[in-house]
Amino acid sequence: MKRFVTAAIALSLSILLAAPLAAAEIKILAFGDSLVHGYGLPAADTFPAQLETRLKASDPEVSVINAGNSGDTTAAGRARLDWALAESPDAVIVVLGANDGLRGLEPSQTYANLDAILGELEGRGLPVLLAGMLAPRNLGSAYVEEFDGVFQRLAAEYPVVFYPFFLDGVATVPELNQPDGIHPNAAGVAEIVERLLPAAQELVRQSRGG
């Protein structure tokens, strides 16, 4: 009888050791302005919701928190960062700067605000995906060069996953934008998610220590 019990325990242990460990849940904070919040869109069509759906297709234990706030500049995002981090995320996607560019704000201030945000996230040990922005081309070549360079500079200074232009493939494409020509429609968000997905998957890998 003792021999049988010992064999049963050994078999149970071998089964447990052979079974794959369940992946830990990863919470990603999508932190940004109206492009994240989903201006003009139902909740299911927003960037965080569509990205979560795509990520879950290969990793069910991933969730994306919508921490977008329409109208935010980088200064406004910096001011509410601590509040957003109360969600205790495992990683952060930063999508800020579009409103700075639309308002023609000083690129050095855009840099300072994003530098503070990334510095805080780095200090907390949070992996980051930084989505870049491009300045409106009617603001002049000097402004455009300085503004666009902000994101390249930050990507070189911090260990972020860098996606150079959040609206890549969508900006200026009428059928992918709402009537204002600025905010993506549901199809536009789907295109953004499709293009950004590899970067988001890399962020998840980093969050798992990969």
N, C-alpha and C positions, 0 to 999 in steps of 0.2 A: 504494500500500500504506500509506504514511504517513497519507494522508487517511482511509483506512478505520479504522486504529488510533485516530486522533484521534476519529472519530465514535463508535467503540465505547466509548471512555473517557467521552465526553460522555453517551452513553446510560446507561451504568452509574451515573454520578454523579446523573443526573436521577432514576433509579429509587430510589437510596438516599435522596435528599433528599425524594422523595415519600412514602416508606414511613414510617408513624407510629413514633415511638420507643417502645420497650417501657417501660411504667411501672416505676419502681423499686419494689422490695419494701418494704412498710411493716409493721413489727412493732409491734403494740399490746400493752402490758402491762396486763392486767386485774389490778389490785392491790386486794385486799380480804380479807374474812373468809369464812365458810362460804357466804355467798350467791354468792360468786365460785368458791370451791373446789368447790362442788357437793355439799354434805352429802347423803348418802343417794341419790345419783344415779350412774348409769354415766358414764364420762368423756365419752361422746358426747352426753349430755344436759345437760351443765353449761353455765353461761352463756357462758364463753369459747368453747366448741366450737360452740354454736348461733349465737352472734354471728358467728364466723368464717365459718360456712356461709352466712349471710345476706349478709355483706359480700362474700364471694367471688363471689356471683351477679352482681354488677355490677363487681367489681374483683378479678380473680383473684390479684393480687399483694399480698394482705393476709393477715396471720396474726395470731392473738390468742393470747398466752401466758397460761396459767393461773398467776397468782401469788397465788392465794387461800390463806388459812390459817385453817382453822376455829377459832373461838374468839377471834380477834384483836379487841382493842379498838383504838382509834386510837393508844394508847400503844405497843401491841405492833407495829402497822403501822409506826409511826415508827421503832421500834428496828430493824426488819429492812429498811428501805427501801434502804439501800446494797446489801445482798445481792441484793434483787430487781432492782435496776438493773444488776447484772452481766450481765443478758440483753441489754443495749444496745438498748433499745426506741427506736422513733421517736416514740411517743406513749404516754400512760398514762391508763387509766380508774381513778379512785379510788372504791372502794365500801367505805367504813368508817364506823362510827358506830352501827350497829345494836346491837352488844354494849354500847356505852357507855349507850345508852338503856335497854336491857333491865336493866342493872345499876343504873340510876339514878345513874350517875357525874356528877360536876360538869360542867355544860356548858362552863364556862370552860376546863377541861382538855381537853375534846373540841376546842374551838376552837384552843387552843394547839398541840395535836398535829397537827391538820390544817393549821394555818397553817405549821408547820415543814415538813410534807410538801410542801405546795404551793410554799413558798418554795424548797425544794431543787429541785423539778422546774422551776420558773421559771428558777432560776439555771443549770440545765443546758440551757435552751432547748427543753424538751419540751412540746409541746401537751398539754393535759389536759382530760379530760371528768370533771367532778365530779358524782357521783350523790349527791343528798341523801337524808337519812333523816328520819323523823318519830318523835318520842318516843311511847311507849305512853301512851294517853290516861288511864290510871288513876293517873298520877303527879302529877296536879294541874295546874291551868291555868298557874301561874307557871313550873313546871319545863318544861311543854310549850312555852310561848312562848319561853323562853330557849333550849331545846335546838333547836327547829325553826329559830330565828333564826340559829343558828351557820352553817348552810349558805348561807342567803341573804346573810349578811354576807360570807362568804368569796367567794361568787360575785361580789359587788360589788367586792371588793378585788383579785381576780386575774383575768387574761384567760382564764378557762376557758370551755369549753362546759358549760353548766349544765343538768342534768336534775334537777328538784326532788325527786322521790321515786322511788327505785329500784324499790320494790314497788308502784308505781302500777297499779291495776287488778287486783292479785293479793292484796294483804294483805286478810285477813278473808274471802276467797272460798274456801270449803271445797274445792271441786272443783279448785282450782289449787294446793293446798298438800298437803304430806305430813301424816300423822296428827298430828304435833306442832303443826300450825297455824301454824308459824313459817317453815319452809323450803319454798320452792316445789317442786312436782313438775315433771316434764318439760314438761307442758302449761303450768304457771305460768311456767317459764323462757322458753318460746316466746312467751308473752304479754309478758313483760318485754322480750325482744329486739325484738318487733314494735313496741312503743311507743318504745323507746330508739333504734331503728335510725337515724332521721334525725339524731339527735345524734351517733351514732357515725360516720355518713357525713360529717358536718361536721368531725369530728376527723380523719378520713382526708384530707379536702381541705386542712385546715390543715397536716397533716404533709407534704403535697406542695407546700406553699407557696402554696396557693390562697386 
